[in-house]
Amino acid sequence: DAKTTQPTSMDCAEGRAANLPCNHSTISGNEYVYWYRQIHSQGPQYIIHGLKNNETNEMASLIITEDRKSSTLILPHATLRDTAVYYCIVRVFGTGGFKTIFGAGTRLFVKA
Amino acid sequence: DAGVIQSPRHEVTEMGQEVTLRCKPISGHDYLFWYRQTMMRGLELLIYFNNNVPIDDSGMPEDRFSAKMPNASFSTLKIQPSEPRDSAVYFCASRRGEETQYFGPGTRLLVL
């Protein structure tokens, strides 16, 4: 089972920041938070990941709370092409290493 | 790098026929994953390999499904015999060690 909970859907106006929350209250100290997105049945696309410090790359920023029980993905200037399902993932340690289990994600609608 | 390559991109077959999906992971990656995505069940992890060895096949739905990885650059997912309920998008993904996982474009399977 996925170890995260996310809102089912969110709206965002084009050009504004999109802030996507994620709860991961059972996260362990050495587990990373990963974010992927999936645009209309394409393969999931990696966005960003972090452990405890805030992270930024060319796509997004990731803000992780100090207790690490939640995080927020920020798309600073959302465009129509950012409409997608966004998945917040904490990988599950299995028999042979970590495996990525997807939950339902948040469906982000960016509106003109 | 060309990324994860999957073939065919689309497959239409009749119930009872054998279906073989193919995947070429990113060079140097030692983990390979097969996922299935449907509207009802979302993205499900079927099986994953480490260094060509199957590690966890607990997600494989039934004996009609089988997966092999004969070498580090090739894997197959076979369904025999296929059924209409197997219609889905099948994704392959790969990663190196515990680093980021990357997905292929998927194979859209329709079983009539």
Backbone of each chain as ProteinMPNN parsed JSONL, in Angstrom:
{"seq_chain_A": "DAKTTQPTSMDCAEGRAANLPCNHSTISGNEYVYWYRQIHSQGPQYIIHGLKNNETNEMASLIITEDRKSSTLILPHATLRDTAVYYCIVRVFGTGGFKTIFGAGTRLFVKA", "coords_chain_A": {"N_chain_A": [[0.852, -1.196, 0.0], [0.34, 2.284, -0.64], [2.208, 4.809, 1.044], [1.389, 7.355, 1.431], [-0.869, 10.194, 1.512], [-2.983, 12.14, -0.499], [-4.771, 15.026, -1.783], [-7.638, 14.49, -3.85], [-8.136, 16.031, -6.165], [-7.192, 19.206, -7.629], [-7.421, 22.666, -8.481], [-5.844, 25.202, -10.46], [-4.921, 28.477, -11.405], [-3.676, 29.503, -14.534], [-0.308, 30.561, -14.713], [-0.15, 31.129, -12.047], [1.135, 30.01, -8.831], [1.22, 26.549, -8.194], [0.386, 24.596, -5.507], [0.904, 21.595, -4.166], [-0.161, 19.415, -1.758], [1.024, 16.8, 0.482], [0.672, 14.089, 2.651], [2.644, 12.149, 4.777], [2.826, 10.557, 7.202], [3.944, 8.304, 8.393], [6.527, 8.06, 7.647], [9.91, 6.947, 7.563], [13.166, 7.617, 9.033], [15.177, 7.443, 7.064], [13.965, 7.483, 4.636], [13.164, 8.715, 1.444], [11.182, 11.325, -0.039], [9.438, 11.218, -2.991], [8.4, 12.767, -6.036], [6.316, 12.336, -8.792], [4.86, 12.877, -12.031], [2.067, 12.354, -14.238], [1.104, 12.689, -17.428], [-1.721, 12.485, -19.148], [-1.8, 9.521, -19.592], [0.771, 9.039, -20.468], [4.067, 7.761, -19.723], [4.899, 7.794, -16.251], [6.54, 10.698, -15.052], [9.527, 11.699, -13.635], [9.872, 14.192, -11.116], [11.011, 15.492, -8.756], [12.894, 14.94, -5.721], [13.378, 14.468, -2.149], [14.942, 14.455, 1.122], [15.114, 15.666, 3.792], [15.755, 18.313, 3.652], [14.711, 21.307, 1.955], [14.166, 21.271, -1.554], [15.036, 22.284, -4.867], [14.549, 22.373, -8.341], [14.728, 22.654, -11.932], [12.142, 22.213, -12.583], [10.429, 22.264, -10.341], [9.762, 23.014, -6.829], [10.388, 21.537, -3.659], [9.027, 21.343, -0.561], [9.634, 20.277, 2.619], [8.281, 19.441, 5.721], [9.542, 20.109, 9.04], [9.24, 17.948, 10.802], [8.972, 16.0, 8.979], [6.605, 14.796, 8.242], [4.924, 15.674, 6.339], [4.72, 17.167, 3.057], [5.148, 19.604, 0.43], [4.673, 20.105, -2.948], [5.738, 22.492, -5.209], [4.812, 24.172, -8.047], [6.049, 26.805, -9.611], [5.071, 28.661, -11.569], [2.428, 27.852, -12.972], [1.496, 26.212, -15.998], [-0.709, 25.485, -18.781], [0.143, 23.068, -19.717], [0.966, 21.768, -17.487], [-1.122, 20.429, -16.451], [-2.063, 17.453, -15.058], [-1.709, 14.221, -13.437], [-0.425, 14.108, -10.256], [1.902, 12.429, -8.35], [2.788, 11.644, -5.093], [5.296, 10.003, -3.406], [6.507, 7.66, -1.099], [8.975, 5.443, -0.967], [8.694, 1.901, -0.623], [10.293, -0.461, 1.386], [11.332, -3.466, 0.155], [11.831, -6.988, -0.477], [14.152, -7.058, -2.065], [15.192, -4.519, -2.021], [14.262, -1.014, -2.378], [10.938, -0.362, -3.457], [8.727, 1.256, -5.695], [5.632, 2.35, -4.976], [2.565, 3.334, -6.172], [0.047, 5.648, -5.254], [-3.243, 7.059, -5.519], [-2.843, 9.656, -6.324], [-2.873, 13.257, -7.09], [-5.076, 14.992, -9.072], [-4.313, 17.58, -11.027], [-5.692, 20.477, -12.321], [-4.978, 22.92, -14.534], [-6.072, 26.055, -15.268], [-6.993, 28.353, -17.82]], "CA_chain_A": [[0.0, 0.0, 0.0], [1.064, 3.542, -0.664], [2.406, 5.36, 2.369], [1.088, 8.786, 1.364], [-2.238, 10.611, 1.204], [-3.028, 13.381, -1.258], [-6.128, 15.371, -2.228], [-7.999, 13.845, -5.113], [-7.971, 16.958, -7.278], [-6.97, 20.618, -7.33], [-7.406, 23.596, -9.6], [-4.874, 26.283, -10.364], [-4.981, 29.394, -12.536], [-2.443, 29.592, -15.318], [0.59, 31.625, -14.29], [-0.034, 31.17, -10.587], [1.84, 28.867, -8.249], [0.418, 25.394, -7.785], [0.933, 23.999, -4.286], [0.289, 20.282, -4.007], [0.241, 18.861, -0.466], [1.113, 15.352, 0.64], [0.922, 13.626, 4.008], [3.378, 10.874, 4.89], [3.073, 10.591, 8.643], [4.667, 7.113, 8.868], [7.82, 8.014, 6.973], [11.059, 6.652, 8.414], [14.207, 8.619, 8.959], [16.036, 7.348, 5.886], [13.134, 7.362, 3.439], [13.005, 9.914, 0.649], [9.895, 11.645, -0.65], [9.562, 11.397, -4.437], [7.232, 13.255, -6.77], [6.217, 12.059, -10.214], [3.593, 13.272, -12.617], [1.679, 11.583, -15.405], [0.296, 13.492, -18.331], [-2.59, 11.78, -20.09], [-1.432, 8.142, -19.913], [2.195, 8.869, -20.768], [4.768, 7.186, -18.599], [5.163, 8.741, -15.161], [7.744, 11.514, -15.232], [10.147, 12.125, -12.379], [9.933, 15.642, -10.929], [11.941, 15.926, -7.724], [12.825, 14.154, -4.493], [14.108, 15.066, -1.041], [14.984, 13.701, 2.367], [14.631, 16.547, 4.856], [15.947, 19.698, 3.247], [13.947, 21.742, 0.796], [14.87, 21.058, -2.798], [14.542, 23.013, -6.029], [15.19, 22.134, -9.634], [14.161, 23.46, -13.008], [10.711, 21.937, -12.727], [9.598, 22.496, -9.16], [10.376, 23.06, -5.503], [9.816, 20.607, -2.698], [9.142, 21.816, 0.808], [9.366, 19.184, 3.567], [8.175, 19.97, 7.081], [10.658, 19.725, 9.907], [8.993, 16.6, 11.33], [8.963, 15.159, 7.781], [5.337, 14.086, 8.103], [4.206, 16.167, 5.17], [5.521, 17.947, 2.12], [4.397, 20.339, -0.588], [5.315, 20.326, -4.244], [5.357, 23.8, -5.728], [5.098, 24.552, -9.428], [6.018, 28.256, -9.365], [4.251, 29.373, -12.554], [1.78, 26.74, -13.665], [1.012, 26.402, -17.356], [-1.735, 24.5, -19.15], [0.809, 21.787, -19.911], [1.193, 21.128, -16.188], [-2.298, 19.634, -16.103], [-1.578, 16.072, -14.973], [-1.857, 13.592, -12.128], [0.825, 14.227, -9.515], [2.021, 11.37, -7.347], [3.747, 11.779, -3.996], [5.641, 8.609, -3.114], [7.572, 7.232, -0.2], [9.22, 4.077, -1.429], [8.521, 0.834, 0.357], [11.441, -1.377, 1.345], [10.904, -4.838, -0.071], [12.801, -8.066, -0.336], [15.411, -6.789, -2.734], [15.439, -3.087, -2.113], [13.077, -0.169, -2.364], [10.044, -0.415, -4.599], [7.891, 2.452, -5.801], [4.215, 2.023, -4.998], [1.795, 4.528, -6.484], [-1.31, 5.832, -4.775], [-4.165, 7.607, -6.522], [-2.321, 10.936, -6.787], [-3.72, 14.451, -7.176], [-5.293, 15.444, -10.444], [-4.194, 19.036, -11.095], [-6.239, 21.13, -13.511], [-4.53, 24.294, -14.701], [-7.1, 26.695, -16.096], [-6.625, 29.634, -18.44]], "C_chain_A": [[0.885, 1.243, 0.0], [1.149, 4.103, 0.747], [2.085, 6.843, 2.421], [-0.395, 9.007, 1.13], [-2.183, 11.988, 0.55], [-4.477, 13.731, -1.563], [-6.389, 14.775, -3.596], [-7.759, 14.758, -6.302], [-7.772, 18.377, -6.77], [-7.041, 21.412, -8.62], [-6.347, 24.659, -9.362], [-5.028, 27.167, -11.597], [-3.624, 29.433, -13.234], [-1.613, 30.794, -14.88], [0.749, 31.748, -12.79], [0.737, 29.949, -10.1], [0.836, 27.774, -7.892], [1.117, 24.744, -6.599], [0.198, 22.69, -4.006], [0.769, 19.647, -2.703], [0.271, 17.334, -0.468], [1.393, 15.042, 2.106], [1.613, 12.272, 3.985], [3.816, 10.713, 6.336], [3.87, 9.4, 9.156], [6.058, 7.005, 8.245], [8.932, 7.737, 7.98], [12.191, 7.622, 8.115], [15.047, 8.598, 7.688], [15.243, 7.231, 4.584], [12.958, 8.708, 2.749], [11.552, 10.096, 0.228], [10.158, 11.921, -2.129], [8.26, 11.958, -5.001], [7.397, 12.897, -8.246], [4.934, 12.709, -10.727], [3.348, 12.441, -13.874], [0.693, 12.416, -16.21], [-0.405, 12.551, -19.29], [-2.015, 10.439, -20.567], [-0.031, 7.991, -20.492], [2.84, 8.175, -19.577], [4.977, 8.21, -17.503], [6.523, 9.408, -15.326], [8.272, 11.942, -13.873], [10.193, 13.648, -12.299], [11.059, 16.008, -9.975], [11.871, 14.955, -6.555], [13.649, 14.84, -3.413], [14.035, 14.199, 0.192], [14.464, 14.552, 3.525], [14.84, 18.019, 4.544], [15.045, 20.041, 2.077], [14.809, 21.609, -0.451], [14.224, 21.871, -3.91], [15.289, 22.542, -7.261], [14.457, 22.936, -10.689], [12.655, 23.258, -13.164], [9.897, 22.441, -11.545], [10.454, 22.685, -7.92], [9.647, 22.079, -4.6], [10.096, 21.127, -1.306], [8.731, 20.677, 1.739], [9.333, 19.771, 4.969], [9.292, 19.413, 7.956], [10.477, 18.324, 10.481], [8.893, 15.559, 10.22], [7.657, 14.41, 7.587], [4.496, 14.602, 6.951], [5.157, 16.966, 4.293], [4.594, 18.638, 1.136], [5.25, 20.468, -1.838], [4.816, 21.66, -4.781], [5.788, 23.929, -7.18], [4.97, 26.062, -9.473], [5.119, 29.047, -10.329], [3.568, 28.321, -13.43], [1.328, 27.134, -15.069], [-0.023, 25.314, -17.664], [-1.123, 23.113, -19.306], [1.144, 21.074, -18.604], [-0.036, 20.367, -15.705], [-1.926, 18.155, -16.184], [-2.006, 15.495, -13.632], [-0.487, 13.601, -11.47], [0.846, 13.208, -8.378], [3.13, 11.714, -6.354], [4.033, 10.368, -3.492], [6.727, 8.537, -2.059], [7.806, 5.766, -0.523], [9.166, 3.082, -0.286], [9.704, -0.11, 0.25], [10.931, -2.796, 1.238], [12.051, -5.812, 0.061], [14.168, -7.695, -0.902], [15.722, -5.328, -2.894], [14.138, -2.305, -2.13], [12.243, -0.382, -3.624], [9.078, 0.759, -4.539], [6.45, 2.039, -5.98], [3.422, 3.314, -5.185], [0.437, 4.496, -5.793], [-2.157, 6.411, -5.892], [-3.692, 8.953, -7.065], [-3.335, 12.063, -6.709], [-3.84, 14.85, -8.631], [-5.312, 16.966, -10.442], [-4.745, 19.543, -12.423], [-5.725, 22.571, -13.531], [-5.456, 24.959, -15.714], [-6.635, 28.046, -16.589], [-7.399, 30.781, -17.803]], "O_chain_A": [[1.989, 1.261, 0.543], [0.247, 3.887, 1.556], [2.475, 7.522, 3.37], [-1.094, 8.131, 0.62], [-1.445, 12.874, 0.981], [-5.33, 12.845, -1.602], [-5.471, 14.583, -4.395], [-7.24, 14.322, -7.33], [-8.131, 18.709, -5.64], [-6.76, 20.9, -9.704], [-5.999, 24.974, -8.224], [-5.24, 26.668, -12.702], [-2.573, 29.4, -12.594], [-2.135, 31.894, -14.698], [1.679, 32.397, -12.311], [0.962, 28.993, -10.842], [-0.242, 28.041, -7.362], [2.292, 24.386, -6.676], [-0.982, 22.688, -3.655], [1.958, 19.368, -2.547], [-0.361, 16.676, -1.295], [2.254, 15.666, 2.726], [1.207, 11.365, 3.257], [5.006, 10.731, 6.654], [4.425, 9.468, 10.252], [6.689, 5.951, 8.319], [8.899, 8.23, 9.108], [12.188, 8.338, 7.113], [15.574, 9.633, 7.28], [15.812, 6.909, 3.541], [12.644, 9.712, 3.389], [10.792, 9.13, 0.149], [10.995, 12.755, -2.475], [7.17, 11.662, -4.51], [8.444, 13.116, -8.856], [4.041, 13.046, -9.95], [4.273, 11.906, -14.485], [-0.383, 12.788, -15.742], [0.223, 11.907, -20.13], [-1.776, 10.234, -21.757], [0.32, 6.91, -20.964], [2.208, 8.022, -18.532], [5.211, 9.383, -17.794], [7.512, 8.772, -15.688], [7.531, 12.49, -13.057], [10.511, 14.319, -13.281], [11.966, 16.754, -10.344], [10.891, 14.224, -6.415], [14.503, 15.677, -3.703], [13.18, 13.32, 0.303], [13.477, 14.19, 4.165], [14.168, 18.877, 5.115], [14.661, 19.167, 1.3], [16.023, 21.809, -0.409], [13.017, 22.114, -3.897], [16.502, 22.338, -7.23], [13.649, 23.806, -10.363], [11.982, 24.058, -13.814], [8.806, 22.981, -11.721], [11.677, 22.542, -7.945], [8.452, 21.827, -4.757], [11.247, 21.327, -0.918], [7.61, 20.175, 1.655], [10.238, 20.506, 5.366], [9.897, 18.386, 7.648], [11.452, 17.587, 10.631], [8.746, 14.368, 10.495], [7.622, 13.452, 6.814], [3.461, 14.019, 6.627], [6.235, 17.38, 4.718], [3.414, 18.304, 1.025], [6.405, 20.891, -1.78], [3.613, 21.921, -4.803], [6.97, 23.812, -7.505], [3.851, 26.568, -9.381], [4.475, 30.011, -9.916], [4.072, 27.954, -14.491], [0.843, 28.243, -15.294], [-0.185, 24.357, -16.908], [-1.783, 22.104, -19.059], [1.556, 19.914, -18.612], [0.009, 19.725, -14.656], [-1.524, 17.663, -17.238], [-2.59, 16.189, -12.8], [0.496, 13.151, -12.059], [-0.072, 13.141, -7.561], [4.256, 12.031, -6.737], [3.104, 9.621, -3.184], [7.727, 9.253, -2.116], [6.905, 4.943, -0.361], [9.538, 3.378, 0.849], [10.08, -0.516, -0.849], [10.198, -3.278, 2.102], [13.098, -5.503, 0.631], [15.204, -7.978, -0.299], [16.445, -4.939, -3.811], [13.057, -2.858, -1.924], [12.781, -0.559, -4.717], [8.67, 1.193, -3.462], [6.079, 1.454, -6.998], [3.599, 4.272, -4.433], [-0.233, 3.465, -5.749], [-1.828, 6.271, -7.07], [-4.099, 9.352, -8.156], [-4.487, 11.867, -6.321], [-2.843, 15.025, -9.331], [-6.24, 17.573, -9.907], [-4.331, 19.107, -13.497], [-6.021, 23.347, -12.622], [-5.607, 24.502, -16.847], [-5.97, 28.791, -15.87], [-7.224, 31.935, -18.193]]}, "seq_chain_B": "DAGVIQSPRHEVTEMGQEVTLRCKPISGHDYLFWYRQTMMRGLELLIYFNNNVPIDDSGMPEDRFSAKMPNASFSTLKIQPSEPRDSAVYFCASRRGEETQYFGPGTRLLVL", "coords_chain_B": {"N_chain_B": [[21.059, 9.556, -23.57], [18.654, 7.095, -24.526], [16.573, 6.534, -22.877], [14.074, 4.488, -21.218], [12.956, 1.9, -23.22], [10.122, 0.681, -24.838], [8.29, -1.908, -26.446], [5.658, -3.536, -28.296], [4.252, -0.243, -28.983], [1.554, -0.126, -29.136], [-0.922, -2.65, -28.941], [-3.184, -4.849, -30.28], [-5.228, -7.556, -29.776], [-6.767, -10.792, -29.925], [-8.906, -12.465, -27.63], [-7.476, -15.159, -25.882], [-5.157, -15.349, -27.323], [-1.562, -15.279, -27.329], [0.418, -12.793, -25.811], [3.215, -10.712, -25.999], [5.171, -8.443, -24.36], [7.747, -6.024, -24.546], [10.823, -4.763, -23.172], [13.472, -2.476, -22.886], [15.818, -1.57, -20.661], [17.331, 1.436, -19.235], [20.713, 1.855, -19.996], [23.074, 0.47, -17.798], [21.468, 0.46, -15.618], [20.343, -1.468, -12.87], [18.012, -2.381, -11.818], [14.78, -3.438, -12.777], [11.406, -2.826, -13.541], [8.006, -3.852, -13.853], [4.87, -2.471, -14.499], [1.285, -2.155, -14.338], [-1.435, -0.318, -15.606], [-4.705, 0.652, -15.033], [-7.983, 2.141, -15.284], [-9.573, 1.463, -13.147], [-7.895, 0.363, -11.165], [-5.618, 1.837, -11.037], [-2.065, 2.507, -11.002], [-0.252, -0.362, -10.839], [2.257, -2.312, -9.333], [3.75, -5.005, -10.831], [5.937, -6.875, -11.008], [9.429, -7.054, -10.138], [12.893, -6.885, -11.022], [16.278, -7.507, -10.051], [19.507, -7.159, -11.081], [18.903, -8.963, -13.163], [17.491, -10.96, -11.937], [14.419, -12.179, -10.741], [12.843, -10.494, -8.119], [10.574, -9.794, -6.634], [7.495, -10.937, -7.223], [4.953, -10.617, -6.401], [2.891, -9.028, -7.244], [1.991, -9.992, -9.636], [-0.788, -10.917, -11.452], [-1.912, -13.513, -12.017], [-1.324, -16.961, -13.023], [-1.264, -16.804, -15.755], [0.308, -14.754, -16.44], [3.694, -14.004, -17.048], [7.132, -13.167, -16.548], [10.346, -12.387, -17.8], [13.901, -11.919, -17.671], [16.368, -12.136, -19.546], [18.859, -10.977, -19.951], [20.87, -8.072, -19.102], [19.871, -6.039, -20.637], [17.336, -6.458, -21.571], [13.928, -7.329, -21.252], [10.937, -9.289, -20.91], [7.378, -9.362, -20.77], [4.897, -11.62, -20.565], [1.704, -12.711, -21.583], [-0.419, -15.337, -21.453], [-3.037, -17.546, -21.777], [-4.381, -14.551, -23.269], [-6.867, -12.296, -21.912], [-9.89, -10.304, -22.069], [-9.977, -8.661, -19.77], [-7.359, -8.107, -19.292], [-6.696, -5.915, -20.673], [-5.032, -2.902, -20.742], [-2.629, -0.331, -19.838], [0.719, -1.016, -19.996], [3.604, -0.501, -18.207], [7.124, -0.2, -18.23], [9.917, 0.213, -16.124], [13.085, 1.489, -14.978], [16.008, 1.56, -12.849], [19.057, 2.645, -11.258], [20.665, 1.117, -8.694], [19.644, 2.517, -5.648], [18.729, 4.821, -6.713], [16.95, 7.334, -8.652], [13.957, 6.319, -10.284], [13.031, 5.57, -13.609], [10.601, 5.799, -16.18], [9.249, 3.997, -19.008], [7.489, 4.68, -22.137], [5.227, 3.133, -22.243], [3.038, 0.362, -23.116], [0.116, 0.026, -24.857], [-2.396, -2.13, -24.418], [-4.963, -3.927, -25.908], [-7.362, -6.293, -25.541], [-9.509, -8.175, -27.319]], "CA_chain_B": [[20.477, 8.231, -23.375], [17.338, 7.02, -25.136], [15.547, 6.26, -21.893], [13.515, 3.152, -21.235], [12.291, 1.664, -24.499], [9.13, -0.395, -24.794], [7.648, -2.261, -27.716], [5.172, -2.48, -29.182], [3.58, 0.85, -28.273], [0.141, -0.495, -29.125], [-1.144, -4.047, -29.305], [-4.581, -5.289, -30.265], [-5.234, -8.993, -29.991], [-8.034, -11.451, -29.585], [-8.895, -13.297, -26.433], [-6.895, -16.475, -26.054], [-3.868, -15.247, -27.975], [-0.397, -14.939, -26.505], [0.908, -11.422, -25.971], [4.548, -10.493, -25.431], [5.587, -7.054, -24.268], [9.2, -5.979, -24.444], [11.378, -3.591, -22.505], [14.922, -2.294, -22.81], [16.06, -0.559, -19.62], [18.431, 2.373, -19.436], [22.004, 1.195, -19.84], [23.693, 0.662, -16.494], [20.484, 0.286, -14.543], [20.311, -2.862, -12.444], [16.65, -2.743, -11.422], [13.76, -3.29, -13.817], [10.063, -2.965, -12.969], [6.835, -3.886, -14.726], [3.64, -1.963, -13.902], [0.076, -2.153, -15.151], [-2.323, 0.787, -15.223], [-6.094, 0.659, -15.481], [-8.777, 3.178, -14.639], [-10.131, 0.973, -11.881], [-6.905, -0.03, -10.162], [-4.46, 2.729, -11.036], [-0.76, 1.945, -11.353], [0.076, -1.492, -9.978], [3.539, -2.963, -9.55], [3.55, -6.435, -11.094], [7.135, -7.653, -10.707], [10.656, -6.347, -10.423], [14.131, -7.652, -11.133], [17.552, -6.89, -9.7], [20.564, -7.924, -11.757], [18.249, -9.959, -14.014], [16.839, -11.975, -11.106], [13.144, -11.693, -10.195], [12.925, -10.282, -6.683], [9.239, -9.754, -6.018], [6.45, -11.078, -8.244], [3.68, -10.704, -5.678], [1.859, -8.28, -7.941], [1.553, -10.676, -10.861], [-2.187, -11.262, -11.146], [-2.198, -14.951, -12.052], [-0.325, -17.748, -13.749], [-1.235, -16.463, -17.175], [1.338, -13.729, -16.589], [5.063, -14.399, -16.724], [8.131, -12.172, -16.937], [11.72, -12.872, -17.829], [14.947, -10.946, -17.976], [17.493, -12.989, -19.924], [20.123, -10.24, -19.813], [20.712, -6.751, -18.467], [19.325, -5.034, -21.539], [16.101, -6.895, -22.191], [12.961, -8.056, -20.424], [9.637, -9.516, -21.525], [6.201, -9.693, -19.975], [4.084, -12.433, -21.45], [0.362, -13.091, -21.12], [-0.858, -16.49, -22.23], [-3.735, -16.832, -22.848], [-4.863, -13.214, -22.892], [-8.294, -12.117, -21.675], [-10.27, -8.889, -22.188], [-9.672, -7.901, -18.55], [-5.943, -7.761, -19.297], [-6.55, -4.653, -21.396], [-4.444, -1.911, -19.838], [-1.342, 0.184, -20.276], [1.799, -1.69, -19.26], [4.806, 0.328, -18.163], [8.386, -0.723, -17.743], [10.735, 1.254, -15.512], [14.377, 0.998, -14.516], [16.804, 2.475, -12.027], [20.371, 2.156, -10.837], [20.728, 1.066, -7.24], [18.491, 3.136, -4.995], [18.538, 6.138, -7.308], [15.64, 7.643, -9.219], [13.384, 5.353, -11.219], [12.557, 6.212, -14.842], [9.587, 4.989, -16.837], [9.096, 4.005, -20.445], [6.259, 5.301, -22.628], [4.107, 2.219, -22.057], [2.397, -0.398, -24.195], [-1.335, 0.003, -24.694], [-2.873, -3.44, -24.829], [-6.403, -4.125, -25.993], [-7.704, -7.69, -25.818], [-10.916, -8.204, -27.761]], "C_chain_B": [[19.047, 8.225, -23.913], [16.243, 6.809, -24.11], [15.097, 4.822, -21.98], [12.71, 2.98, -22.527], [11.342, 0.487, -24.365], [8.578, -0.645, -26.197], [6.727, -3.452, -27.516], [4.546, -1.342, -28.376], [2.076, 0.584, -28.162], [0.023, -1.952, -29.565], [-2.63, -4.329, -29.19], [-4.58, -6.77, -30.596], [-6.591, -9.562, -29.595], [-7.859, -12.329, -28.353], [-8.341, -14.68, -26.753], [-5.525, -16.455, -26.702], [-2.767, -14.925, -26.958], [0.069, -13.535, -26.84], [2.266, -11.316, -25.308], [4.9, -9.015, -25.508], [7.075, -7.017, -23.97], [9.683, -4.677, -23.828], [12.903, -3.627, -22.565], [15.185, -1.221, -21.77], [17.172, 0.396, -20.02], [19.74, 1.649, -19.136], [22.619, 1.513, -18.476], [22.741, 0.53, -15.325], [20.378, -1.189, -14.184], [18.955, -3.304, -11.902], [15.711, -2.51, -12.605], [12.408, -3.642, -13.209], [9.025, -3.051, -14.08], [5.615, -3.437, -13.921], [2.494, -2.132, -14.901], [-0.816, -1.015, -14.673], [-3.687, 0.63, -15.861], [-6.836, 1.764, -14.754], [-9.221, 2.736, -13.257], [-9.077, 0.808, -10.791], [-5.67, 0.87, -10.123], [-3.196, 2.01, -11.484], [-0.397, 0.86, -10.35], [1.46, -2.044, -10.341], [3.304, -4.466, -9.707], [4.737, -7.268, -10.606], [8.342, -6.744, -10.869], [11.863, -7.262, -10.304], [15.296, -6.812, -10.595], [18.647, -7.763, -10.289], [19.996, -9.156, -12.468], [17.511, -11.035, -13.234], [15.508, -11.423, -10.592], [13.198, -11.636, -8.679], [11.552, -10.399, -6.019], [8.206, -9.829, -7.137], [5.073, -11.142, -7.598], [2.554, -9.944, -6.358], [1.369, -8.921, -9.226], [0.171, -11.267, -10.61], [-2.475, -12.754, -11.128], [-1.195, -15.643, -12.95], [-0.281, -17.457, -15.232], [-0.152, -15.433, -17.476], [2.7, -14.303, -16.213], [6.015, -13.328, -17.222], [9.51, -12.796, -16.86], [12.669, -11.713, -18.085], [16.211, -11.739, -18.307], [18.849, -12.308, -19.851], [19.831, -8.829, -19.326], [20.039, -5.728, -19.368], [17.979, -5.425, -22.142], [15.222, -7.648, -21.201], [11.665, -8.22, -21.208], [8.585, -9.776, -20.463], [5.239, -10.396, -20.915], [2.748, -12.748, -20.791], [-0.14, -14.202, -22.042], [-1.779, -17.372, -21.393], [-4.25, -15.475, -22.368], [-6.383, -13.207, -22.756], [-8.638, -10.631, -21.773], [-9.91, -8.063, -20.945], [-8.189, -7.583, -18.414], [-5.688, -6.453, -20.044], [-6.128, -3.56, -20.426], [-3.252, -1.278, -20.535], [-0.278, -0.436, -19.379], [3.056, -0.835, -19.372], [5.986, -0.482, -17.654], [9.168, 0.457, -17.171], [12.068, 0.649, -15.098], [15.053, 2.033, -13.632], [18.145, 1.824, -11.704], [20.431, 2.229, -9.328], [19.469, 1.639, -6.629], [18.244, 4.545, -5.518], [17.137, 6.29, -7.915], [15.219, 6.612, -10.263], [12.799, 6.104, -12.413], [11.66, 5.24, -15.598], [9.677, 5.078, -18.365], [7.746, 4.595, -20.836], [5.032, 4.407, -22.509], [3.686, 1.503, -23.33], [0.909, -0.448, -23.894], [-1.871, -1.282, -25.286], [-4.39, -3.474, -24.809], [-6.655, -5.576, -26.399], [-9.203, -7.754, -26.119], [-11.579, -9.535, -27.445]], "O_chain_B": [[18.319, 9.209, -23.781], [15.066, 6.9, -24.459], [15.667, 4.028, -22.727], [11.885, 3.825, -22.871], [11.708, -0.568, -23.847], [8.424, 0.27, -27.007], [6.986, -4.294, -26.656], [4.338, -1.496, -27.173], [1.422, 1.018, -27.213], [0.759, -2.422, -30.433], [-3.253, -4.085, -28.157], [-3.992, -7.187, -31.594], [-7.431, -8.88, -29.008], [-6.778, -12.858, -28.092], [-8.693, -15.289, -27.763], [-4.8, -17.448, -26.639], [-3.022, -14.378, -25.885], [0.11, -13.139, -28.005], [2.45, -11.777, -24.182], [4.923, -8.42, -26.586], [7.6, -7.859, -23.242], [9.04, -3.634, -23.946], [13.532, -4.659, -22.33], [14.81, -0.066, -21.976], [17.863, 0.188, -21.017], [19.854, 0.924, -18.147], [22.675, 2.67, -18.058], [23.166, 0.494, -14.171], [20.33, -2.052, -15.06], [18.772, -4.474, -11.566], [15.83, -1.523, -13.332], [12.275, -4.616, -12.467], [9.155, -2.402, -15.118], [5.352, -3.936, -12.827], [2.696, -2.236, -16.111], [-0.937, -0.778, -13.471], [-3.808, 0.493, -17.079], [-6.372, 2.265, -13.73], [-9.245, 3.527, -12.314], [-9.343, 1.084, -9.622], [-4.788, 0.69, -9.284], [-3.246, 1.039, -12.239], [-0.251, 1.128, -9.157], [1.782, -2.216, -11.517], [2.733, -5.113, -8.829], [4.561, -8.245, -9.879], [8.302, -5.781, -11.635], [11.851, -8.264, -9.589], [15.292, -5.583, -10.675], [18.705, -8.964, -10.024], [20.552, -10.25, -12.375], [16.952, -11.947, -13.841], [15.469, -10.313, -10.061], [13.557, -12.618, -8.028], [11.406, -11.029, -4.971], [8.061, -8.884, -7.913], [4.131, -11.667, -8.192], [1.381, -10.191, -6.076], [0.421, -8.431, -9.839], [-0.019, -12.03, -9.663], [-3.234, -13.21, -10.273], [-0.332, -15.007, -13.556], [0.678, -17.842, -15.901], [0.254, -15.262, -18.626], [2.844, -14.993, -15.204], [5.733, -12.656, -18.214], [9.803, -13.613, -15.986], [12.293, -10.679, -18.636], [17.035, -11.983, -17.426], [19.874, -12.974, -19.707], [18.672, -8.447, -19.161], [19.671, -4.649, -18.902], [17.525, -4.808, -23.105], [15.692, -8.481, -20.426], [11.335, -7.397, -22.061], [8.867, -10.334, -19.403], [4.819, -9.84, -21.93], [2.679, -13.017, -19.592], [-0.263, -14.017, -23.252], [-1.335, -17.905, -20.377], [-4.52, -15.294, -21.181], [-7.087, -13.994, -23.389], [-7.766, -9.784, -21.58], [-9.574, -6.885, -21.066], [-7.802, -6.853, -17.501], [-4.566, -5.946, -20.037], [-6.788, -3.324, -19.414], [-2.907, -1.631, -21.663], [-0.374, -0.382, -18.152], [3.509, -0.495, -20.465], [5.855, -1.329, -16.77], [9.082, 1.572, -17.685], [12.17, -0.561, -14.892], [14.719, 3.218, -13.661], [18.328, 0.617, -11.861], [20.264, 3.303, -8.75], [18.358, 1.296, -7.035], [17.621, 5.364, -4.842], [16.26, 5.453, -7.697], [16.044, 6.106, -11.024], [12.155, 7.141, -12.252], [11.916, 4.037, -15.651], [10.116, 6.081, -18.927], [6.953, 4.968, -19.972], [3.908, 4.884, -22.662], [3.934, 1.958, -24.447], [0.489, -0.898, -22.829], [-1.81, -1.499, -26.497], [-5.022, -3.099, -23.822], [-6.219, -6.024, -27.459], [-10.04, -7.427, -25.277], [-12.756, -9.726, -27.748]]}, "name": "protein", "num_of_chains": 2, "seq": "DAKTTQPTSMDCAEGRAANLPCNHSTISGNEYVYWYRQIHSQGPQYIIHGLKNNETNEMASLIITEDRKSSTLILPHATLRDTAVYYCIVRVFGTGGFKTIFGAGTRLFVKADAGVIQSPRHEVTEMGQEVTLRCKPISGHDYLFWYRQTMMRGLELLIYFNNNVPIDDSGMPEDRFSAKMPNASFSTLKIQPSEPRDSAVYFCASRRGEETQYFGPGTRLLVL"}
